[in-house]
Amino acid sequence: GGGNEIYNLKNGKFIQIWGHPIFSKNKKYFACFSADIEVEFYPNGIQIYQLNLTPIKEFEYEFESSDMNKNFQPTDLEWTSEDSIKVILKNIDLTKTKIVNFKKTDKKWTLITKP
């Protein structure tokens, strides 16, 4: 097993997250992803946090529980703007790729394009 945590070095508090944090350009948010369609030990999706002294989870999306395609997992994530993320998905043998986008509109993160 394994895991990822973010610590507040001033008070020692921490939160567990799904993967390495990828920060937005202005450092207002960070996102992380986890991929595990083979063993299903870990989640298969993304999380988005607002960065404060104690980060607040704003959004969580699991691909396996969606209508997207259970056989795809996130392999990369990129901030395209301060309120938009592009997620690259690949199948288990890395031969097929899909791209999906998430955007924050009206204070809510949503999937804006489907593969």
N, C-alpha and C positions, 0 to 999 in steps of 0.2 A: 504494500500500500504506500501511499504518499499523501501529501497535502500541501496547501499553500495558506499562509496566514499573513495578515498585515498588522503590524504592531504600532501603537502610539508610544513613542519612546519617552514621552513626558509622564504618562500615567501607567504604562505597562499593559493597558487593555489591548485586546486583539480581536480580529474577526477572521473566520475561515472563509476563503474564497476558492473558486474552482480552478484557477490557474494563475500564471504570472500576470500581474497587472500591466495593462497597456494604457498609458495616460493620454488624454486629449491634449491638444496643443496648448491650451491655457491652463491645464492642470485642474480644471473644475470637475472632471469626471475621470474614472478609469473603468476599463472593461476587461474581462478575462473570459477564457473559454476552456472547456474540457471536452475531450473526444474519447469515446469508448463505446463503439458499436459492436466490438467483437466479444468482449467479456461482460460488458455492462456492469462493471464494478463501480465506475465513476459516472457522473452525469454526462450527457451528450448535448451541450448547449452553451449559452453565453449568459453572463451576468454583467450588469452595468451599475456602477456605484457613483453617487455624488461624493466628492472628496471634501470632507470636513475633518475636524479633530477626531471624530469617530465617523468613518465612512458610512453612508446610508445607502442601502441597496434600493435602487429605483426600479429595477427590471430584471427578470429572469426568464429565460426562454429555453425550453428543452426541445431539440429537434425530433427526438424519437417519439414524443407524445403529440407531435403536430401532424398535420395532413401533408407535410412537405415530402419527406421520404425517409423512412426509418433507416435506410442503408447508407446515409451520408452523415459525415461528422465534420465539425469545424477544424480547419488546419491552419488558418491565419485570420487575423482581424486587423482592420485598419480604420482609423478615424478619418473620414472624408471631409468633415467639418466639425464644429463644436457640438452639433446636435445630430450627427449622422455617422453611422458605422457600416462598413462593408465587411461581410463575413464570407470567406472562401470555404466551401464545403467539398470534401472528396469522399469517394466511396472507399471501402475497406482496402482494396488493392491499388488505390491511387490512380486508377485509369480514367475516371470520370470526375469532372469538376462542375460545381454549381456556384453561383454567387447570389447572395441575398443581402438586402439592405434594411437597416433599422433606422428610424428617425424619431426624434422627440418633437411632437406637435401637441399643442394644448396641454403641456406639462405631463405628457404620457408617451412612453416609447412604444412604437408599433413596427411590425413588419410592413415595409412599403412596397417590396417587389417579391414575387415568388419565382422560383427557378423554372 
